[in-house]
Amino acid sequence: GKHWTVNEVRALIRIWSDKNIQQQLEGTVRNKKIFEQVAARLQKFGIDRDWKQCRTKYKNLKHEYKSIKSAQDSGSTSKSMKFFNELDAILGHCTMEQASKSDN
């Protein structure tokens, strides 16, 4: 597939940061339907991606984020990625929220 532009990734992350989408993604493995929704929303931004491309990009971003996060946790800060802060706002808080559900 063609390379994702910065704007495309930003739009994907913006959609992904929707609480509703996050909950759906957390609750399921068979997520074609969710990524079809994501792709449809991207179309509204004029971005032409199919659900498979969206899912692949999502998985890659998540994987990259997690590997950097664990590198940071082990004290290595040499690795970084372009959208780390945006993803940290979604994923860092997700994992924290699950870890601290008993606190509220």
C-alpha positions, 0 to 999 in steps of 0.5 A, a space after each residue: 500500500 502507499 505510504 501514510 502521510 503525517 496528516 493521515 496518521 494524525 487523522 487516524 490517531 484522532 479517530 482512534 482517540 475517540 472513547 467509543 472507538 477505544 472501547 470497541 477496540 479493547 473489547 474485541 479481536 475480530 475488529 473488521 467492523 470497527 476498522 470499517 468505521 474508522 476507514 469511513 471516518 477517514 474518508 470524511 477527511 478526504 483520506 482514502 484507506 480501506 479497513 485493512 490498511 487502517 488495521 495494519 497501521 493501527 497495529 504497527 503504531 501500537 507495536 512501535 509505541 509499546 516497544 518504545 514505552 518498554 525501552 523507556 521503562 527499562 531506562 533507555 531513551 534512545 528510541 523515539 517515534 513521531 506520534 509517541 505523545 499522541 499515542 501515549 495520551 491514548 494508550 498510556 492512559 488506557 493501560 493506566 486506567 485498567 491498572 488503577 480501576 480499583 483506585 476510584 
